[in-house]
Amino acid sequence: MTIAFVYIGLVTPVMVNAWQDTTFEPNTLRIAISDEIKGIQGDTQTQIWNLLDKYGLSLQEKIKAVSIINCESRFRVDDFNPNSDDFGIWQINYNSHIKNGDTTITCAMDLHCSTEFAMKLYKQDKNWHQWNCDKLTK
């Protein structure tokens, strides 16, 4: 089976490097932006689809997961939302999961680590309610 992702009008992503700071406070993250990676979205989409196989998700669950990622971060592994203090491709919330030590900013900004953390939340809760986009995707 082949799954194709087609998006129209997306801006070429840039690589964002965030440094974990133990004294991090929301809205004070130091970010360095470079434009060294081109075409990361297609590569990331393929990687995430294949990575989800590891967690034994049904086809329907995988489609929902990919829909949530598209809605949350547009497949930008290094995405940061300063309005909600959410990090990475899964938009892991700072106050809910990073501040209390469930995970780290470094993990949230890493495709494999953040997917593992997201799958832990999904399997634990048995739903996608941790993500705002759950309501917006079918």
N, C-alpha and C positions, 0 to 999 in steps of 0.2 A: 504494500500500500504506500502511495506517495501522498504526502500532504504538502500543499503549496500555500504559502502566505503571500498575499499581494496587498500592498499598501500604496496608496496614491498620495503624492504630495508630502511625503515625509522628508524632513531635512536630514542631510548627511550628519550622522552623530559624531561627536568628538569624545575623546577619552578624557575622563575626569579622574584625577587621583586625589583621594582624600586621606589625610593622615589622622590616625586615631590619636586622640588627645584625652588623657585621663581626666582632664579638667574641662572637657567639652561641655558647653552650655548651648542650648538651641540658638540658632542664628549667629553662631560664632565659628562655624566650621571653616577651616582654611582649605580652599580648593585651588588647584592648579589645572588649567585646561590646556590641552594640546590637541592637535588635529592630525595625529600620527596614524590613526586607525580609520580606514575607509571601508565601507561595506560591512560593518560589524553587525548590522541588523539581520541580514540574511544568515550570516554565520551563527549568530546568537539564536535565532529562531530554530535552526536545525539542531544546534546543541541542546537547547532546552527540550525540544520534542524527544530527542533520543535520551536525554537525562531522565525524563519523566518515566520512561520504561522501567527504570531501576526500582521505582516505588510501587509497581504493580497496579497502577491506575487503569481503570477501564478507558476505552476510547472516549466515552462521554466525559469522564473526569479530566482526561488530558486536554480535550477541547476546551473545557471550562477553565482549566489552569492557564492555558495559552491565552484565552480571552481576557482573563484577569490581568495577566502580565501586559498584554497589549494596552489595556485600559489604564493600568497603574503607571507604567513606565515607558510604553512604546518600545519595549525590548532594550532599553538602555540599561546595561548592567551597572553603570556608574551614575545613575540618576540620583539627584537629591532634590527634595521639595522643601524649601525653607519655610513655607507656610505651615506645613504639618510635621516637619522634622522626620520625614520618611526617607529611607535610604535604599538604593539599589533597585535591581530589576523587579523585586517583589515589594518594594516600598515598605520595608520593615520600619515600624515606628520606634523612634528613639525612647520616648517616655514609657511605652508599654513593654518593650523588649530589650533595649540596649542599656538604658539607665539602670535597670534592676539586675543586669548581668545575665539575662537569658542568652544573649548573643552579643556580638561586637559590631562596630561600624565596619571593620575590616571584613568580617564575615558577610554582612549585609551587602557590601560592594563586590562580592565575589560570586560568580554564577553558581558554582557547585555548592559552596558552603551555604549560601542564602536559599538555594533550592532545597537542600537538606533540611534547613530550619523551617522553611515554609511547609514542607511535607510533614514535618513533625507536628506543626500547628494544625494542619488539615486533618491528619490522622487522629490527633488528640481530640479535636473539636467535632470531627465528622461532618464538617461543613466549611464553607469559604467565608464565613462572616467576619473574620479578622480583616478582610479587605473591603474597603468602601465600594470597589468595583463589583463586588458580588451582586449588589442590587441592580447594577447597570448592565450586566451581561447575562445572557441566557445559556 
